């Protein structure tokens, strides 16, 4: 994983930390809050696993597609957002590899 990809992972983790804090302020039901916090904690752990190169973004997409089919229908919009973010990360990794190659090629000239 290159430095650009690491930064992308850290940015995504930070975004979900912010989502978690916002949920703590906005969700009044303790039961619902626990469910949402658990989901966000799991997403943050998944981003960490991607950063440690234990799994890929494609693996995460499949994991959360499966989780969405088994989850409460009320959580569907959250899972759709999570899947969207992992798809963006997967595409972003491709772009960032090319960016690193471009930077290195310009530096070597």
C-alpha positions as CSV (number, residue, x, y, z in Angstrom):
1,X,0.0,0.0,0.0
2,X,1.5,3.3,-1.0
3,X,1.4,6.5,1.1
4,X,-1.6,7.9,-0.9
5,X,-3.6,4.8,-0.2
6,X,-2.8,4.9,3.5
7,X,-4.0,8.5,3.6
8,X,-7.2,7.5,1.9
9,X,-7.8,4.8,4.5
10,X,-7.1,7.1,7.4
11,X,-9.5,9.7,5.9
12,X,-12.2,7.1,5.6
13,X,-11.7,5.9,9.2
14,X,-11.9,9.5,10.4
15,X,-15.1,10.1,8.4
16,X,-16.8,7.1,10.1
17,X,-15.5,8.3,13.5
18,X,-17.3,11.5,12.8
19,X,-20.5,9.6,11.7
20,X,-20.3,7.8,15.0
21,X,-20.1,11.0,17.1
22,X,-22.9,12.5,15.1
23,X,-25.0,9.4,15.7
24,X,-24.4,9.7,19.4
25,X,-26.0,13.2,19.3
26,X,-28.8,12.5,16.9
27,X,-30.1,9.0,17.8
28,X,-32.3,9.0,20.9
29,X,-33.1,5.3,21.2
30,X,-30.3,3.6,23.2
31,X,-31.0,0.3,21.3
32,X,-30.8,1.9,17.9
33,X,-27.7,3.8,18.9
34,X,-26.0,0.6,20.0
35,X,-26.8,-1.0,16.7
36,X,-25.5,2.0,14.6
37,X,-22.4,2.3,16.8
38,X,-21.6,-1.4,16.4
39,X,-22.0,-1.1,12.6
40,X,-19.7,2.0,12.5
41,X,-17.1,0.3,14.7
42,X,-17.1,-2.7,12.4
43,X,-16.7,-0.4,9.4
44,X,-13.7,1.3,11.1
45,X,-12.2,-2.1,11.9
46,X,-12.7,-3.1,8.2
47,X,-10.9,0.1,7.0
48,X,-8.1,-0.8,9.5
49,X,-7.9,-4.3,8.0
50,X,-7.7,-2.8,4.5
51,X,-4.9,-0.5,5.7
52,X,-3.0,-3.5,7.1
53,X,-3.6,-5.3,3.8
54,X,-5.4,-8.1,5.4
55,X,-8.4,-7.7,3.1
56,X,-9.2,-5.7,0.0
57,X,-11.8,-3.1,-0.6
58,X,-13.5,-5.7,-2.9
59,X,-13.7,-8.1,0.0
60,X,-15.3,-5.4,2.1
61,X,-17.9,-4.7,-0.5
62,X,-18.9,-8.3,-0.6
63,X,-18.9,-8.5,3.2
64,X,-21.3,-5.5,3.5
65,X,-23.5,-6.6,0.7
66,X,-24.0,-9.9,2.6
67,X,-24.5,-8.0,5.9
68,X,-27.1,-5.8,4.2
69,X,-29.2,-8.7,3.1
70,X,-29.3,-10.1,6.7
71,X,-29.8,-6.8,8.5
72,X,-32.8,-4.9,9.6
73,X,-34.4,-3.2,6.5
74,X,-34.3,0.1,8.4
75,X,-30.5,-0.1,8.2
76,X,-30.4,-0.5,4.4
77,X,-29.5,3.2,3.7
78,X,-26.5,2.9,6.1
79,X,-25.3,-0.2,4.4
80,X,-25.8,1.3,1.0
81,X,-23.5,4.2,2.1
82,X,-20.9,1.9,3.4
83,X,-20.8,-0.1,0.2
84,X,-20.6,3.1,-1.8
85,X,-17.6,4.2,0.3
86,X,-15.8,0.9,-0.2
87,X,-16.4,1.1,-4.0
88,X,-15.0,4.6,-4.0
89,X,-12.0,3.4,-2.1
90,X,-11.4,0.5,-4.5
91,X,-11.6,2.9,-7.5
92,X,-9.5,5.5,-5.6
93,X,-6.7,2.9,-5.0
94,X,-6.4,2.4,-8.7
95,X,-6.1,6.1,-9.3
96,X,-3.6,6.5,-6.4
97,X,-1.3,3.8,-7.8
98,X,-1.2,5.6,-11.1
99,X,-0.6,8.9,-9.3
100,X,2.3,7.4,-7.4
101,X,3.8,6.0,-10.7
102,X,3.4,9.4,-12.3
103,X,5.1,11.2,-9.4
104,X,8.0,8.7,-9.3
105,X,8.5,8.9,-13.1
106,X,8.6,12.7,-12.9
107,X,11.0,12.6,-10.0
108,X,13.4,10.3,-11.8
109,X,13.7,12.6,-14.9
